Amino acid sequence: MNYLALILLSLGLSFDTYTISISCGLALKEEKILNSVKIAFTLAFFQGSMLFLGWLAGFQIKEYITTFDHWVAFGLLFLLGIKMIIESFKKEKKKNNFNPLNFWILISISMATSIDALAVGISYALFNTNIAIACLILAIITACASLLGIFCGKKIGKFAGNKIEIIGGIILIIIGTKILIEHSFM
């Protein structure tokens, strides 16, 4: 998989993080850069780790599914894209007692936003992607998206939150379709 595809997939995966980071920015009482970095680092760490765990799982089953691996990658990315788009239309729950600096809340949002990375990691194993580079790219993009989301949450509120998830879902579907076409006709 080329670097452009890795970057685009990482951008698509980071939209959930961006959206939740807007909520974190809205909920943070104090404007301390250390708080923002703590949230961004935790989210990025989980994204990279889950991508790696997915890759390990995919690597274990690779020999059994090589004849239809492109369909698996397409299916995973398509379903994740549809899931992101559907979730963007759900009404937001009240965030009355949402404290993103609480350890358990931070771990929970980190896990929730990185489940998609686990599934994408499986598809990375199918195409011999350099997982170290993929995890690094995803972690960096996630950290940047999180910091940007926190900043936006602090400065401009909920500007375009659900539209960002729709774009992320569309990106995942396009990349999945590209993989399917490349491996079906080449």
Backbone hydrogen bonds, N-H to C=O, Kabsch-Sander energy under -0.5 kcal/mol:
donor,donor_aa,acceptor,acceptor_aa,energy
6,L,2,N,-2.1
7,I,3,Y,-2.7
8,L,4,L,-2.7
9,L,5,A,-2.7
10,S,6,L,-2.2
11,L,7,I,-2.5
12,G,8,L,-2.5
13,L,9,L,-2.5
14,S,10,S,-1.8
15,F,11,L,-0.7
15,F,12,G,-0.8
16,D,13,L,-0.5
17,T,13,L,-0.6
18,Y,14,S,-2.7
19,T,15,F,-2.5
20,I,16,D,-2.6
21,S,17,T,-2.2
22,I,18,Y,-1.6
23,S,19,T,-1.4
24,C,20,I,-2.0
25,G,21,S,-2.7
26,L,22,I,-2.2
27,A,23,S,-2.0
28,L,24,C,-2.1
32,K,30,E,-1.4
35,N,32,K,-0.5
36,S,32,K,-1.5
37,V,33,I,-2.5
38,K,34,L,-2.4
39,I,35,N,-2.1
40,A,36,S,-2.7
41,F,37,V,-3.1
42,T,38,K,-2.1
43,L,39,I,-2.4
44,A,40,A,-2.5
45,F,41,F,-2.8
46,F,42,T,-2.2
47,Q,43,L,-2.1
48,G,44,A,-2.5
49,S,45,F,-2.6
50,M,46,F,-2.8
51,L,47,Q,-2.1
52,F,48,G,-2.0
53,L,49,S,-2.6
54,G,50,M,-2.4
55,W,51,L,-2.2
56,L,52,F,-2.5
57,A,53,L,-2.2
58,G,54,G,-2.8
59,F,55,W,-2.7
60,Q,56,L,-1.5
61,I,57,A,-1.2
62,K,58,G,-0.8
64,Y,61,I,-1.1
65,I,61,I,-0.7
65,I,62,K,-1.3
66,T,62,K,-0.6
68,F,65,I,-1.3
69,D,66,T,-0.5
71,W,68,F,-0.6
72,V,68,F,-1.6
73,A,69,D,-2.7
74,F,70,H,-2.4
75,G,71,W,-2.9
76,L,72,V,-2.8
77,L,73,A,-2.5
78,F,74,F,-3.1
79,L,75,G,-2.6
80,L,76,L,-2.4
81,G,77,L,-2.4
82,I,78,F,-2.7
83,K,79,L,-2.6
84,M,80,L,-2.4
85,I,81,G,-2.2
86,I,82,I,-2.9
87,E,83,K,-2.7
88,S,84,M,-1.4
89,F,85,I,-0.6
89,F,86,I,-1.4
90,K,87,E,-0.9
98,F,95,K,-1.0
99,N,97,N,-0.8
102,N,99,N,-1.9
106,L,102,N,-2.9
107,I,103,F,-2.4
108,S,104,W,-2.2
109,I,105,I,-2.8
110,S,106,L,-1.9
111,M,107,I,-2.5
112,A,108,S,-2.7
113,T,109,I,-2.1
114,S,110,S,-0.7
114,S,111,M,-0.8
115,I,111,M,-0.7
115,I,112,A,-0.5
118,L,114,S,-1.2
119,A,115,I,-1.4
120,V,116,D,-2.2
121,G,117,A,-2.3
122,I,118,L,-1.1
123,S,119,A,-1.2
124,Y,120,V,-1.9
125,A,121,G,-1.6
126,L,122,I,-1.1
127,F,123,S,-0.8
127,F,124,Y,-0.6
128,N,125,A,-1.0
129,T,124,Y,-2.1
131,I,129,T,-1.0
134,A,130,N,-2.3
135,C,131,I,-2.8
136,L,132,A,-2.1
137,I,133,I,-2.8
138,L,134,A,-2.4
139,A,135,C,-2.7
140,I,136,L,-2.5
141,I,137,I,-2.6
142,T,138,L,-2.7
143,A,139,A,-2.5
144,C,140,I,-2.4
145,A,141,I,-2.8
146,S,142,T,-2.7
147,L,143,A,-2.6
148,L,144,C,-2.5
149,G,145,A,-2.6
150,I,146,S,-2.7
151,F,147,L,-2.4
152,C,148,L,-2.9
153,G,149,G,-2.8
154,K,150,I,-2.2
155,K,151,F,-2.4
156,I,152,C,-3.1
157,G,152,C,-0.8
157,G,153,G,-0.6
159,F,156,I,-0.5
161,G,158,K,-1.5
164,I,160,A,-1.7
165,E,161,G,-1.2
166,I,162,N,-1.7
167,I,163,K,-2.2
168,G,164,I,-2.3
169,G,165,E,-2.4
170,I,166,I,-2.3
171,I,167,I,-2.4
172,L,168,G,-2.1
173,I,169,G,-2.1
174,I,170,I,-2.6
175,I,171,I,-2.5
176,G,172,L,-2.3
177,T,173,I,-2.4
178,K,174,I,-2.4
179,I,175,I,-2.3
180,L,176,G,-2.2
181,I,177,T,-2.6
182,E,178,K,-2.7
183,H,179,I,-2.2
184,S,180,L,-1.5
185,F,181,I,-2.0
186,M,182,E,-0.6
